[in-house]
Amino acid sequence: MVERFLEQQPAICATLLSPEVRKGQSDLCTLNETDVSNAEDAVSALKPMKDATTLMSEESNPTVSLIAPINAQLFQDMTGTIGDSPMIHAIKNAIKTDLLKRYNSEAEKKILHTASALDPRFKGLPFLTVEERLEVYRGVTEEAASLENERTLRRTEVTEAPEVTGTLEEETPDGPSAPKRKASSSSLLVSLLGRSFTDTEGTAEPKTPYASAEEEMERYCKASSLPLNEDPLNWWRVHEITFPLLSRVSKRYLCIPGTSVSAERVFSTAGDVVTAKRSTLKPEHVDQLVFLQKNLQIPKC
């Protein structure tokens, strides 16, 4: 609002000086030079906050991975400099004091830093110390290995579960008869040529999930960072085969929205759908209409 006033200040001043406007008015209150200078200082000091708010309010890519780097950048921008006016100095101190109260718990820091580490745009974590950075990478590696262990355990349980068939086998005096399977061609190939063509000495031992996750994390850190204008979700979709363990962890964090703006917009959209003339819509139809409005993309001709 203040920025808009400063843009229109010449027109406002000219209007206030017009005889038609001043007719019948003994005194018109307006801003003096000091007020205008303070307004300009306020707009300059609050510009980083405005840009951060606009960025986090977008629906295209407002993931939780943006919070930690934006918070660190705002904290840096709100540090006072020598040439700051008293107005700018007061605004920066107020914002910096408020930022110090936010995201202080270890649980919040862990989620935010992990999400930023899994975002290929911010994986370098330049706003953290070297020790903190290594701790975040170690935590991501351990979580990726834990997910792989759980997946292996579930796969083993499914494999070892007894198979239930819909028909009963015919019993014989020696017990139920089981169908005999023919030996596959691969088994015959191994039986005939396995001793000559199997290199047992060169066979590497299978890696543990933690070793695999550690290797992926090392390659991930060495890979080129993603430009800031690119989509990290699309990057993970392309590199899911290259980093299978880390991609599972990234899906757990990068799906978290950074703000509640999107949810509030859904309520606004529902209010536009259910109007006084459409008050008899069924709940399932309202859900379908809101879903289509938020997800249907009509190509431009």
N, C-alpha and C positions, 0 to 999 in steps of 0.2 A: 504494500500500500504506500509506504513512504517512497519507495523507488518510483512508483507510478506518479506520485505527486511531483517529485523532482523532474521527471520527464516533461510534465505538463506545467511546470512553474511559470514559464514565460506567458503562456496563454492565460493562466489563472491571474497573474499580476495585471495583464492588459485588461482582463474582464473587470477586475476590482477597480481599476482606474476609469472605467467607462462612466460617463455621466448618467446613463440610464440605470446602471446598477447602483450608483451612489445616491440617486434621487430618493429623498426621504430617509436616508440612513445617516445618522449623526456621526457614527464611528464604526468602521469595518475592521474587525480584528483579522490580522494576517501575520505571517511569520516575518521576523526581522532577519538581518544577515547572520546573526549568531545562531538562530534557530535553524536556518537553512544549512549552515556549516555543520551543526550537530547532526542534522538529518543525513547529510552526505557521509559523515563519519560512521553513523550507525549502519547505513547501507553497505559501506565498505567492510566493516567489521563482521557483519552478519552474512556476507555473501557465501563463505564456506558452509555455513549451516543451511542456507537456502539450497545450495547445490546438492548437499548430502540428502536433504529432505526430498528434493525432486527425484534424485536417483533411487532412493529406497522406496518411493511411492510408485515406481513403474511396475508393470505386471509382467514384462517380458523376461526379466532375469533378476528378481530381487531376492536371491538366496541368502542364507545366513552367513555364507562365507565372506560377504562384503562388510560385515559389521566390524570385525577386528581391524582391518586395514583402514577403514573410514574413521573409526574412533581414534586410532593412532595419528592419522593425518590431521584430524580436527584438533587434537591435543597439541600437535606441533604448530598448527596455524594460530592457535589461541595463545601462544607464548608471546609476551610483550616484546616489542622492539624499541629502540631508542627514539625513533621519530614518531611514535604514536602520540596522538592527542589525548588529553584527559578522558574524553568520551570513549575513544577506542580502547584505552587502557582499562577503563571500568567495565566495558562490555566483555572484553577478553577474559578479565579476571573472573567475572560472574560465570561465564560459560565454562572456563577451565575448572572452577571449583565444583560445578555441577557434574562435569565429566568424571572427576575423580571419585564420585560416589557410585558410579555405574560399573557393572561387570567386574566386581571385586572378588566374588566367590570363586573358589578353585573349580567348582563344577561348571560355572559359566565360562571361565577362561578355557577350560579343556575343550568344551564343545566348540567355542568360537575359533580357537587356534587350530583344532583338528579340521574343521570345515575349511578354513583358509588354506591349510596345508594340502588338502585334497582338491583345491581349486587350482588348476594349472596356471592361472594368471598370477596367483599370490603365493605359490608353493615355496618361494625363497624366504618368506617370512622376515623381511628386512626390519620390521618394527620390533623384533624380539632379539634377545641376546643369543650368543652362540650356544650357551648351555640350555636355554629355554627352547631353542630351535631343535637341538638334538633330542631333548625330552619329548617334544611333540612328535617328531619322526619315530621315536622308539614306541610311543603309545599307538601310533597308526599301525606300525608293524605288528605289534602284539595283538591288536584287534583284528587285523587281517588274518593272522595265524589262528586266532581263536575261532573265527568264522569258518575257516577251512577245516579245523578239527571237528567242529559241530557238523559240518556237511559230510565229512568222511564217516563220522559216527552214524549219522542217519542212513547213509548209503549202505553201511555194513549191516545195520539192523534190518533194512529192507531185504538185503541179499540173503541173510541168514533166516528170515522168517519162513515158516513152512508154507509150501504152496498148497492152496486149497482148490481142488477141481470140482466141477459140477457133477461128475459121474464117478461111481465107485468101480474099482478094478475087480475083476473076477478073481475069487480066491481059489487057490490050488491046495492040495494036501500039504505042500511045503510052505504055504503062505500066499499072500497076494502076488499075482503075476505082474511084473513091471515090464513095460515095452522096452525092447532092446533098441538102442540107438546105434546107427551106423557111424563108424569112425569118419570124421570129417577129413577133407583133403589136406587141411592145414596140419592136423595131427599126424597124418601119414607122412607129410613132408618133413616134419620135425623128427619123426621116428627114423626116416631113411637118411636124411642129410644133416641132422642136428649136430652130430659129432664133428663133422667136417667144416660146417659153416657157422657155428655158434662160437663167438669169441667171448668165452667166460671171463678171461682175464681183463678184457677192456670194458666189461659191463659195469657201469657206475651204480653205486648204491643210491636208492631213492632218497631225495632230499626231504627233510622234515618241513612241515608247514611254515615254521618260523624262518628257516633258512630260505625257503622260496619267497616268503614275504619280504625278508631283508634284501634279497637280490632284486626284487621288483622295486622296492623303495629306492635302492641305489640307482637303478636305471631311470626311475621316474625323476629323481632329483637332477640327474645329468641331462635329461631331455630339455629341449628349448622351452622357455616359458611361453604361454599363450598370450597374444596381444590382448589388451584390455577391452577392445571392441568385439572380441570373439565370444562365442557361447561355450562355457565350460562343459555343459551337459552334452553338447554335440561332440566335443573333444573326447569325452569318455566313451561315447557311443562308438566312435571310430577306433579308439585304442583299447577297447574292452578285451580284445583277444591278446594284446600285448601285455596288459596288466590285469589278469583275471582276478587276482586276489584283492588288489587295491580298488578295482572297479566296484566290487561288492560293498566295500566300506564307503566309497564315495556316494553310492546310492542311498546310504543311510543318513548322510549328512547334508548333501546338496539338495535334497528334496524339502528341507526345512525352510519355510518362508522367513524372511528377515523381519517383516512387519505384518500387521493385521490389516493393511490397506486392502488387499485383495478380497479378504473375507467381508469387509465392510462394503466393498463395491458390489459383492454378490447380493447383500441385503438391499442395496439401493436398486439393483436390477430387478429383484423380486418385487419391490414396491412399484416399479414401472410396469411390471407384467400384471400384477393383481390390482387393477384399478376399480373404481366404483362401477363401471360398466362391465367388468369382467370378474365380478366378485363370486360368481358361481363356478369358477374353475376348480376342478378337482386337484387335490394335493399332488398326485402323480403327474398330472399335466403341467402343473406349475414347475415341478422339478425338471421335467423334460424341456420346457421352454427356456428356463434359466440355463440349463446345461448347454443347449444349442446356442444360446446367445453368447456364452463364454467360450465355446470350443469350436463352433462352426466357422470355418474360414472360407469366404466366398472369393474366388479368384477375380482379380480386376481384369476386365476386358480391354 
